[in-house]
């Protein structure tokens, strides 16, 4: 009996996806619920499991093809054991050995580590032509790099070959996620009246508090005490004070949200994603840290779900982890504001008529000037600044 492999529901407002990878090839056996293929949508990578046990009899849509929800991408012949095929040879023993090698090679090709898969995909390499030096013939990152260096380098057409190696280029198809990021950011600039206001925070007190209780906090809660939990809690308090920053425009209406789902921007190999910490106002510091760590791990492993990415009311982006000293972040629509954090560094500051060396950070709020006035934006940053500079106020809910 033939079973259709169908593109599942892709999530809210998502109608199509790109086939990122087939984990099985025609003729291979597969068990029910075993990973069959991966689909890349504009937001996440979805894993599609086998609907039945049997043999993958046919692939209708190949890697790189765009498919729609409900579309048939392949077929499974149910309840039939798969067989490996090899070239005819003179003896049965040799035939068996070749079959074993081929089967191992197919398995290794279909279970490439993420670092190897990235090199193979971005450079259009055929894993079947790469000799694996790892355990059991597995392809390592070094094998992929060696194969890449041996491949011919594409040159710019119609350009004189003067220092040709210096004029080499590489053309890689933009991923669906990267295209979506580009489109959404441009749409944000074209739609919202974006303005950015700045302030600076003396981080000395929160750094001292963190150093004092870091070990005790980790021992009790099983999670490290980072700075992001302080900023999430400070942001929630500032949003409560300035509701328009937590609102959005819907047609001719302004929608004020009385809940606080804070998006935390995370950089991955595929691009920037913004998973959401739900009901951040109800979470403790340990709860916020745990959520951020879990979401970051899922993001970097490509395991985020649509639910993880949907419905944020406000976003925090920390460019400081990359060394950024100052920036103007772009709003994540339909939100109306985004807080940019930056690198903490020692600077001379006037304190009580004296110059002291303090740990300082610049912060930036980009906001939609259509519904947020300058006074509200400045007040929002001041609220964040006061909470971080006096962290005991956060702990006492003042």
Protein Blocks (a to p, Z undefined) as FASTA:
>chain_A
ZZddddddebehiabdcdfbdcbdehiacdehiafbdcddfkbccddddfbecddfbdfb
dghiacdehiafbdcdehiacdddddddfbfklmmmmmmmmmmmmmmmmmccfklmmmmm
mnopafklpccfbehhiacfklmmmmmmmpccdddehiacehkllmgccdddddfklmmm
mmmmmmmmmmmccddddddddfklmmmmmmmmmmmmmmmnopacdfklmmmmmmmmmmmm
mmmlmgccehjaccddfbdcdddddddfkbccddddehkllpcfklmmmmmmmmmmmmmn
opacfklmgoiabdcddfklnopabdcdddddfbfbdcdddddddddddeehiacddddd
dddddddfklmcfklmmmmmmmmmmmmmmmmlmmnoZZ
